[in-house]
């Protein structure tokens, strides 16, 4: 049987602490691209015009439809139904159709 002789073992190679800087550079480049993209997004978004809500025009037909009683009695419901003018409901649709 062979006896253990430390001189016969191959010398251990010291592990050098040379680490690649490639992943670090890649992370820095990716972060820079994200920051640049965010700044570009904010710049283009701030240059877009701000849309204001359109002024509400008084629509007499809608106002007449909204003026109904809160009662749930049959006579009140029938009075609301008779007071409602449904002849001009398609007036807006005709205007849209004319634009197309």
C-alpha positions as MATLAB code, in Angstrom:
seq = 'XXXXXXXXXXXXXXXXXXXXXXXXXXXXXXXXXXXXXXXXXXXXXXXXXXXXXXXXXXXXXXXXXXXXXXXXXXXXXXXXXXXXXXXXXXXXXXXXXXXX';
ca = [
       0.000    0.000    0.000;
       1.200    3.455   -0.825;
       1.847    5.847    1.940;
       0.721    9.384    1.726;
       3.505   11.649    0.653;
       2.611   15.329    0.483;
       5.416   15.968   -1.957;
       3.805   13.768   -4.577;
       0.561   15.785   -4.767;
       0.355   18.327   -7.499;
       0.684   21.858   -6.183;
      -2.631   23.594   -5.604;
      -3.175   26.481   -7.899;
      -4.133   29.673   -6.207;
      -7.454   30.909   -7.411;
      -6.920   34.342   -8.673;
      -9.544   36.889   -7.796;
      -9.768   38.170  -11.309;
     -13.444   38.783  -11.799;
     -14.847   39.791  -15.082;
     -16.105   43.346  -15.255;
     -18.358   42.459  -18.187;
     -21.521   41.867  -16.115;
     -20.946   45.090  -14.191;
     -20.605   47.071  -17.426;
     -23.745   45.406  -18.818;
     -25.763   46.345  -15.734;
     -24.539   49.946  -15.911;
     -25.459   50.178  -19.609;
     -28.927   48.709  -18.999;
     -29.587   51.142  -16.136;
     -28.412   54.058  -18.285;
     -30.786   53.002  -21.077;
     -33.695   52.779  -18.629;
     -32.945   56.257  -17.257;
     -32.618   57.744  -20.751;
     -35.866   56.075  -21.830;
     -37.675   57.419  -18.766;
     -36.430   60.935  -19.383;
     -37.489   60.713  -23.034;
     -40.933   59.481  -22.011;
     -41.374   62.327  -19.517;
     -40.204   64.891  -22.067;
     -42.617   63.726  -24.771;
     -45.470   63.462  -22.311;
     -44.928   66.972  -20.961;
     -44.850   68.447  -24.469;
     -48.273   67.047  -25.356;
     -51.102   69.549  -25.121;
     -53.346   69.294  -22.118;
     -56.918   68.672  -23.120;
     -59.525   70.540  -21.190;
     -62.945   69.155  -20.540;
     -65.429   70.450  -23.086;
     -67.843   73.010  -21.836;
     -71.215   71.503  -21.238;
     -73.879   72.879  -23.468;
     -77.402   72.910  -22.211;
     -79.274   70.112  -23.918;
     -82.968   70.765  -23.538;
     -83.948   67.257  -24.530;
     -81.712   65.664  -21.908;
     -82.866   68.125  -19.292;
     -86.503   67.318  -20.003;
     -85.785   63.594  -19.676;
     -84.047   64.137  -16.328;
     -86.960   66.073  -14.849;
     -89.031   63.244  -13.489;
     -90.630   62.759  -10.130;
     -89.165   60.488   -7.490;
     -92.502   58.936   -6.639;
     -93.132   55.287   -7.364;
     -96.905   55.581   -7.505;
     -98.612   54.501  -10.705;
    -100.252   57.889  -11.378;
     -96.911   59.695  -11.010;
     -95.147   57.265  -13.336;
     -97.890   57.609  -15.916;
     -97.709   61.414  -15.706;
     -93.925   61.276  -16.263;
     -94.399   58.967  -19.232;
     -96.979   61.235  -20.826;
     -94.805   64.321  -20.229;
     -91.760   62.761  -21.875;
     -91.258   63.819  -25.491;
     -89.606   60.935  -27.338;
     -89.974   62.391  -30.851;
     -86.580   64.125  -30.955;
     -84.406   61.395  -29.408;
     -82.666   60.556  -32.685;
     -81.687   64.164  -33.330;
     -78.098   63.548  -32.162;
     -77.809   60.388  -34.225;
     -78.866   62.307  -37.355;
     -76.144   64.895  -36.715;
     -73.510   62.167  -36.319;
     -74.731   60.433  -39.459;
     -74.511   63.734  -41.359;
     -70.850   64.130  -40.319;
     -69.955   60.666  -41.582;
];
